[in-house]
Amino acid sequence: MLKCAEGAERVPVALIRALAARLFRDAPRRDKIPAWVQGSDQMKFTMMVLSLGASLGGSAAWADPPKTLRVTESVEIKAPIDEVWATVRDFDSLNKWHPGFASDELVSGGNGKVGAVRKLTIKDGPTFTERLLAFDAAHHSYRYK
């Protein structure tokens, strides 16, 4: 490995050697190189190409994998909590109070039972399923995925 400045990407020496070998193997003869790249400019150009290739290759190889997106929603409703809970507590009642859903049916398990699975159909047609992960009637909450 090359010694890099703090915060810089580290690139395997083998990668740089492979890039250099590829670059110089296919390089045109000196008399065929454009005038603007000859002389000391040629060395600068070569180093720029090698640096660019090494940094791009290193960044992709050691990049962090994408993280899972986690969404948490919370809404404040100006109504008594027991009245709101009576409306939303059933895991298969989303279509009764949410205007975007055409249907909501339990395909396994029961309302308020962890592990229950519901099939939701959006009014535009797509369907998907969700599993009840937690249900707490005392705290008026449930969690699903």
Long-range contacts (C-beta under 8 A, 24 or more apart in sequence): 9-55, 9-58, 9-59, 9-62, 10-58, 10-62, 11-54, 11-55, 11-57, 11-58, 15-54, 15-57, 15-58, 16-50, 16-54, 19-50, 19-53, 19-54, 19-57, 20-50, 23-49, 23-50, 81-140, 84-140, 85-137, 85-140, 89-137, 89-140, 89-142, 91-116, 91-118, 91-132, 91-135, 91-142, 91-144, 92-118, 94-118, 94-120, 95-120, 95-121, 99-123, 112-137, 112-142
